[in-house]
Amino acid sequence: MDLPETFHPKLRPQTSPCGVLGRRSSAADDDQAAADWDQAHGLGAASHERTAAVRAGTSLERTEISELRDQTAEERDKAAQRRDELSMRRDELAELTEEEAKELDRRDEIADRYTVGVEELRARAQAVRIRAANDRVRAARHRKQAARDREQAARDREQAAYERTHAGTDELTGARRRGVGLEELENEIQRARRTGQSLVAIYVDVDGLKSVNDEQGHRAGDEMLRSVVNGLCDHLRPYDLIIRLGGDEFLCVLPTGLDEARLRVAGFRSDLSESVGASVSVGFSELCDGETLQELIDRADHDLLTTRKVRTGFAPK
């Protein structure tokens, strides 16, 4: 199964960063992804165990690497601060040595009048000036190194953020993976309750994926899934969530009312049909008082099944 080289920019989470991902969530995501792949390709339990292990290892490595990068960035910042402090001390030492050189010069002038120890005093004054110059050179060198440390710390933090983001990104479609996505959905539910804003869940099921896989090959099926997610991105807002629940099923979460959500989905379905000739079944649910995350999803799923039954005369695909 080919993986996309790049993901749609709207798929990157922007309003609810999830921090360092827990190992349990990452492992659950990877196991789900492996199960999806095996189910789509008709493989057995032994293959599921192998693919699940590989994907779980990859996700855990990404999470651990991002944590290490954050720790490294913090250490680099501390090192930069120590270098700045050392530079300040060296500058202060250079000031003191220059004052010492000036004092020796004054003594030189006095001694010169009486021609006693003049050369020795001048040599000492020169040595002090050289020492002060060296201190300033070392201070400048430490400041440059401190600046490099800070630049590297910034790069480490940027890379850590990238690793955390992609640890929760579905490799095939670029949507949020199940475990991470549901954590972000819980955050959206809590935000909606705090602000009193509406929140709509949209259950999306890609129609006919198995037939495409059987008749045209899994490469075509993968491309269909990517087209669906890219189409959703084009019609949703950057901060709307798109979660791959598994296989050909997705969940979209919009902090808006039902009317706007239906309007956006209608445009998406029309464009999807015209561009790639694909179709999806959808179901809607709006968050109610006291409703749990699972109840919100289940109502959207039930709405999808009911709508499909009305349209086709039976619930299963």
Residue pairs with C-beta under 8 A, 6 or more apart in sequence:
1 37
1 41
1 172
1 218
1 219
1 222
2 219
2 222
3 171
3 172
4 171
4 172
4 173
4 174
4 226
7 169
7 174
8 174
8 229
8 230
8 233
9 238
10 233
10 236
10 237
10 238
11 169
11 174
11 175
11 176
11 229
11 233
11 242
12 165
13 165
13 168
13 176
13 184
13 241
14 238
14 239
15 239
16 184
16 187
16 188
16 191
18 164
18 168
18 180
18 183
18 184
18 187
19 164
20 63
20 66
20 67
20 70
20 164
21 63
21 164
21 167
21 168
21 180
23 60
23 63
25 179
25 180
25 183
26 56
26 59
26 60
26 62
26 63
26 167
26 168
26 179
26 180
27 56
27 59
27 60
28 178
28 179
29 59
29 168
29 177
29 178
29 179
29 180
30 52
30 55
30 56
30 57
30 58
30 59
30 60
31 52
31 55
31 56
32 177
32 178
32 179
32 246
33 55
33 170
33 171
33 177
34 48
34 51
34 52
34 53
34 54
34 55
34 56
35 48
35 52
35 246
36 246
36 247
37 43
37 51
38 44
38 47
38 48
38 51
39 247
40 209
40 213
40 218
40 221
40 247
41 213
41 218
43 51
59 167
62 163
62 164
62 166
62 167
63 163
63 164
63 167
65 160
65 163
66 159
66 160
66 161
66 162
66 163
66 164
66 167
67 160
69 156
69 157
69 159
69 160
69 163
70 156
70 157
70 160
72 153
72 156
73 153
73 154
73 156
73 157
73 160
74 153
76 149
76 150
76 152
76 153
76 156
77 149
77 150
77 153
79 146
79 149
80 146
80 147
80 149
80 150
80 153
81 146
83 142
83 143
83 145
83 146
83 149
84 142
84 143
84 146
86 139
86 142
87 139
87 140
87 142
87 143
87 146
88 139
90 135
90 136
90 138
90 139
90 142
91 135
91 136
91 139
93 132
93 135
94 132
94 133
94 135
94 136
94 139
95 132
97 128
97 129
97 131
97 132
97 135
98 128
98 129
98 132
100 128
101 125
101 128
101 129
101 132
104 121
104 122
104 124
104 125
104 128
105 125
107 121
108 118
108 121
108 122
108 125
111 117
111 118
111 121
112 118
167 180
168 176
168 177
168 179
168 180
168 181
169 175
169 176
169 177
170 176
170 177
170 244
172 222
172 225
172 226
173 225
173 226
173 228
173 229
173 244
174 226
174 229
175 181
175 229
175 242
175 243
175 244
175 250
176 184
176 241
176 242
176 243
176 244
177 243
177 244
178 243
178 244
178 245
178 246
181 241
181 242
181 243
181 244
181 251
182 243
182 293
184 241
184 243
184 253
185 201
185 241
185 243
185 251
185 253
185 293
186 293
188 199
188 241
188 253
188 255
189 199
189 287
189 293
189 296
191 197
191 255
192 198
192 199
192 255
192 287
197 255
198 255
198 256
198 257
198 258
198 286
198 287
199 253
199 254
199 255
199 256
199 286
199 287
199 296
200 253
200 254
200 256
200 257
200 258
200 261
200 284
200 285
200 286
200 287
201 251
201 252
201 253
201 284
201 285
201 286
201 287
201 296
201 297
201 299
201 300
202 251
202 252
202 253
202 254
202 261
202 265
202 282
202 283
202 284
202 300
203 249
203 250
203 251
203 282
203 283
203 284
203 285
203 297
203 300
203 301
203 303
203 304
204 228
204 232
204 249
204 250
204 251
204 252
204 280
204 281
204 282
205 248
205 249
205 250
205 280
205 281
205 282
205 304
205 317
206 224
206 225
206 228
206 248
206 249
206 250
206 278
206 280
207 278
207 279
207 280
207 281
207 317
208 278
208 279
208 317
209 221
209 224
209 225
209 247
209 248
210 317
212 220
212 221
212 224
213 220
213 221
224 276
224 278
225 248
227 272
227 275
227 276
227 278
228 250
228 272
228 278
228 280
229 242
229 244
229 250
231 268
231 271
231 272
231 275
232 242
232 250
232 252
232 268
233 242
234 268
234 271
235 264
235 265
235 267
235 268
235 271
236 242
236 252
236 254
236 264
236 268
237 254
239 255
240 252
240 253
240 254
240 255
241 251
241 252
241 253
241 254
242 250
242 251
242 252
243 250
243 251
243 252
243 253
244 250
245 251
251 297
251 300
254 260
254 261
254 264
257 286
258 284
258 286
261 284
262 284
265 282
265 284
269 279
269 280
269 282
272 278
272 279
272 280
273 279
281 304
281 307
281 308
282 304
282 307
283 299
283 300
283 301
283 302
283 303
283 304
283 305
283 306
283 307
284 300
284 303
285 296
285 297
285 299
285 300
285 303
287 296
288 296
305 315
308 315
308 317
309 315
